[in-house]
Amino acid sequence: MPFSLINQRSLTPVKVLLAACSAWLAMYFLAPIEISRAQTDYPYYLLGSCLIGLLLGLIAFEPRTIAQPPVPPTDLRHMLRQLYQVAFILGSIGIALRVADWMFLRGLSVDTDFIENREKIEAAGTNAFAMVATLLIPFGLVPYMIHAVAKRSGERVGRAWEAIGLALLWPLLTIVIGSRSSMFMSIGMLIVARLIIFPRTSRRVIAFCTFLILGLIYGGGLIFIERLTLIGLNVESVIKVSAFTHLVPVTQTYFSITSQMSDWGRDTVFIITTFVQYFTHGVPEFAYLVEHSTTPEQGGIYTFSILARLWAILWGNNYDALGALHMMPRFGIYTTAFGPFYVDFGAFTPAFCFAMGAAVSWTRRKVLQGDIAALPLYICFVMQVGAAPVVNAIQSAYGIFYDIAFAGFWIAIAISRPRKRAMQAEA
């Protein structure tokens, strides 16, 4: 088959976003929940404008016809092997540093409960090990992407079990701190890579990915129940009123369904229903934010707070992390992808959404043109676009660190290419 990196029509950002919006609507109409309405219609007009702006951005650089296959590099196999090895080493170092940071500097243990481990992480603050590990861990996903591209091109680079094993290490480690969002982010990118890179996807693979997603949802629910138990909360009270269920409470139908069930059945329905609340609560919370926000626009400091922190460290300035938390009228909840953007850009949020969508579209175009260094960032973008109706996956789930790491990966390879060509010409 002609050389290409991805299937042009499979899981495009537009399709992923529309599928996520469709899932949200299905849950809205079918689930036993009641979504609170805003006092005015303005938040919904703004939300619709943000979605339209994002969609228009996502098609800004989309080829109007099937893209012409790029010319494969003459040293494709050698290049893929180099990228695979470098990414594998970087990802392994990141995981090792994270384990060392957690075990030796913070005292985390698999025998300790989630809450205590989280408290240890927060109490210890940051350090050099943690910062380097956070930027290197994303590279654990890259070897599988390279392996998949090689297999698509008829080459053999790395081993599937080796690449998948490294990619799964970080999601498994997040169980120690009970972090569901990080687990979904990493495994989600792995699934996206499998579906868009391989030329054909069998029904067996689709079924496996479906059951894996359902297993993650159920496993994440069990982790949530365990966290509730550790802090002494009852699941029945949490599903009525808690941070993220406050504006999406269950209806009486939920209690009618669970009243005659066994403990296992009640837990299962609780997991499904809380996942629906988790998935849908961002929209009413966005409306609440728009109606109650009193802070001036932050110009990007809120969404991209890690960059503001780094800037403050470099220039010796103070960064008010606690003040940043209180820019939201209610913190500790999701406000879709557009809530943090609204804090930063106010009424100009739809324009910023268009710019973000255009950045994703431009990255996708580079991938379609055969730039393999852009592939990890593009796959990350696909996940973040798919999460848009729920959460800002740039700000949450270590998303900004994936973006920084993969953008740095792209830039580093782009810089090294002219030097490599010059050296080959001299030789």
Secondary structure by P-SEA (a helix, b strand, c coil): ccccccccccccaaaaaaaaaaaaaaaaacccbbbbbcccaaaaaaaaaaaaaaaaaaacccccccccccccccaaaaaaaaaaaaaaaaaaaaaaaaaaaacccccccccccaaaaaaaaaaacccaaaaaaaaaccccaaaaaaaaaaaaaccccccaaaaaaaaaaaaaaacccccaaaaaaaaaaaaaaaacccccccaaaaaaaaaaaaaaaaaaaaaaaaaaaaacccaaaaaacccccccccccaaaaaaaccccaaaaaaaaaaaaaaaaacaaaaaaaaaaaccccccccccccaaaaaaaaaaaacccccaaaaaacccccccccccaaaaaaccccaaaaaaaaaaaaaaaaaaaaaaccccaaaaaaaaaaaaaaccccccccccaaaaaaaaaaaaaaaaaaaaaaaaaaaaac
